[in-house]
């Protein structure tokens, strides 16, 4: 496994793969890898000749009071795990190479509409940062396929929209959320939780599955469901950022004809912000 931090050597080896007709799959990450990340790599390995993983903690997607400096960096462990899975190349660029003129002068990519709602409303500028770094990494790696976790459901939709809008020649794959045995979605930020908070955290998944059960039984009073379960989470010690029910394809509020829905949730436990989602299909077999 090669570990490369500079763009020029990456482009040189990418050209060799291209001339050899290799199919390239790419998994962008911010490191501190867990089983969810490794599942993306395994899925990429199934369809590609070459698997590339990037590790870069992207400052553009962090807000002013968010956890950029505290975000866990575990490069040695990450590379060992990736090598064990047969990854061909790990790209670890420096911030000065990604944003040589600084963040304020950086040309950016912004996906209108979908970037401003839900998580985008809670974290202004976040999806601009995500779209910009993913676009830049796609230009550097030039993959045929790229893999993202469905836990970050809105992020996945933003990236799919960007790829379509900018006529990028690659296929985006969403991979099912990896969960712990108690239902908590795996996340690098779970490590911030205290022992007591970790015991409470699976209530996010429980709440979503209960909402999904209500919807499948025919309830459409979504605002009332959101109110009930927001209050329940808050009573347990969460600070609910949002619970929302949207059309899975567009992330717009669902109409009566929409039968593919997604329940999206974000809540704080202490200073840790957790997100998750559950899809609901009302289509009859």
N, C-alpha and C positions, 0 to 999 in steps of 0.2 A: 504493500500500500504506500502510495506517495502522499506526502504532505507538502503542499505548495502554498505560499503566502503572497506571491507576486503575480500580477496579471499576465505579464508577457510569457513566462514559462507555461502558465495555464493555457494560453492561446496556442502556443507551439505544440503542446501535447494534444490539445483538442484538434488541431489540424491533422496530426498523425492518425487519430481515431477516425476522422472524417474520410481521409484518403483510404483507410482500410475498410470503410463501409460499416463501422460499428454503430450500433444503436445505443444511445446514451440516455440514462435516466438520472435525474437530479433531485436531491432532497435538501432544500435550504433549511438551516436550523440556526438557533442562537446558542447551541451547546447545552451543557448540563443535561445530557441525554438521558431519557428514561425509556421504558419499554414501548411507549407510544411512538417515539422517534424510531426505535429499532424496527418496529413493525413496518413503518414507511420504507425503511431500507430493504426489508425482506420482500415487500411487494415490488419494489423497484428491481430487485435482483431477479425476480421471476420473469420479467419481460425484456430485460436489457442485457447487452453485452458488457457495458461499462456502467458502473454506478459512481456518481460523484456526490459528495456531501459537503456542504459549506457550513462553517461555524463562524458566525459573526454577530456580535451583540450590537444591534443597529441603533445608534443614538437618535436617528431621525424619528423613530416611532415611539419614543418615550416622551412623556410630558414633563413639564418643569419640576413637578413635585413627585415624580414617579421613581422607580427603583433602578435606574440605570447603573449607578455605582455599586449598588448592593447585589445586582443580578449575579447569580452564581456562575463562576467560570471554572470548569473542570476539564481542561483540554486534555490532560494526560489520560484520564479515565475514559473520556469520550473517544479518543483515538484508539485505545485498546479495544473498546467495545466494537467500534466500526471495523477494525482490522479482523476481528473474530468473525464478522459477518461477510467478509470478502469484499469490502468496499475497495474500489480501485484508487480513488483519489479523494483526499480531504483538502478543501480550499479554505484557508484561514487568513483572509485579507486583513490588512491594517486599516484603521479608520482614516488615516492620512492618505491612503491610496484610493479608498472608496469616495471620500469627500475632500479632495485636495484643496478646494477653495473654501472649505468650511461649510457648515450647514446653511448659513444665511445666504450664501451665493450659489448654492447647489440648484441646478435645474431639477425640477421635480415632476412626478407623475401623479395625477389626481383623477380618480374615477368619480364623476359627479353623481349626486343622488344617493346611491347605495352607500357611499362613504360617510354620509352626514347623519345617518339615522342610527338608532339603537346604540351600539358601542361607539359609533362615530360621534354621536351627540354627547356621550359621557366623556369621551377622550378626543377632543378636537385636534385634528392634525395627525392622529394616529395612523389612519389608513393611507394618508398621503405618504407617510414614512414607509409603510409596508409596501405600497405599490412601487415607490421609487426604488427601494433596495431590491425587490424581487425583479423588477424590470432590468436593473443594472446587472444582477447576477445572471439573469437569462441571457443578456447580451454577452457576458463573459464566458459562460459555460456552453451556451448554445445547445441545450439538450433537446432530445426528441420527446421526452416525457418528463413531467415533474410531479412530485407527490407531496400532498399536504393532508394534515389531519382534519377530520370533520368537527373536532371539538371547537376549533376556531371557525365556526360555520360562516359567519359574515366575512371573515378574511378570505375564505375559500371562494365565496361569491364575488368578492371584489377582484380577486386575481383572475378568475374565469372571465369576468367582464373586461378587464384590462387586456387579456390575451386576445379576446374576440375583437375589441375595439381597435387595437393596434396591429391586427392581422399577423400576430406572431405564429410562427410555424412550429407549434408543439402542442402536445396533448396534456391537459391537467387531470390528475387523478385525485379524487378525495377518498381517504381511507377512514374506515369506521373508528370512532373514538375508543381508545384503549382505557379500560377501567380497572381499578383495584377490586378486590373481592367484595367489598362493601358498596360498590357502585361509584365511588368517587373517580371522576375523570383524572387520568394521570396528567400532571403538569409540573414543570420545573418550579413553579411558585409554591407547590404544596410543601416544599421543604421549609418555607417560612412559618408554617403553622405550629403552634404549641401542641402538646399532647392532648390537651382538652379541646382545642379548636379542631384538631384532626378527628376527634370523635364526633364532633358536630357536623363536619363538612359533608358527609354523605347525605345529609338532609336535602341538599340541593337536588340530587338525582331523585330522591324519593318524591319531593314536591313535583318535579316535572313529570314523573311517571303517573302520579295521581291526577295531575291536570290532563295528561294524555288519556287516562281512563275515562275521565268525565267527558272529554270531547268525543271519544269513540262511542260513548253511550248516548250522544246526541246533544250535549249541552253546547250552546253557542253564545252564552252570556260571558264572553271572554273577559270583559272588564271586571265583572264580579269575581270570576275565578282568580284573576290577577290580584285583586284587592285582598281576597281571603288568604291567599298563600303568601303574599308579601307580608301581611300582618303576622302570619304564623312564623315565617322565617325571622322577622324582627323580634318576636317574642322569645325565640330560641337563642338570641344573641348575635344574629347576623344584622348587617346594615344593608338592606336590599337596594341595589343600584337600579335594577329594572327586572321585571318579568314581562316578556312580550310574546305574543302569538302572531305569527306572520305567515304569508304564503311562502312556501319553501323555495319556489323558483325565482321570485322577484323580491322577496323580503318586504313587500308592501302589505298593508293591512288586508286580511283576507275578505273576499266577498263570499256570498252564499254558495257560489258555484265552485269555489276553490276546495279541493279535497286532498291536496298535499300541503300539510302545514308543518311548521317548526315552532317549537316552544324554546325560547331563548332566555337565559337567565344570567345575571351577574350580581354578585353580592360580596360584601366585605366581611371577613372574619378578622377582627382587629385591623391591622394595616394591610392584610393580604386580600387582594381582589381575585375572586374565583369566577370563572365563566363555564357554562355548559349548555347543552341543547339536546333536545329529543325530537325526532321527526314523527309525525302522525299522518298515516295514510288512511283516508276514509273511502277509498275505492273498494268496491265490492269485488270479490273474486269471480 
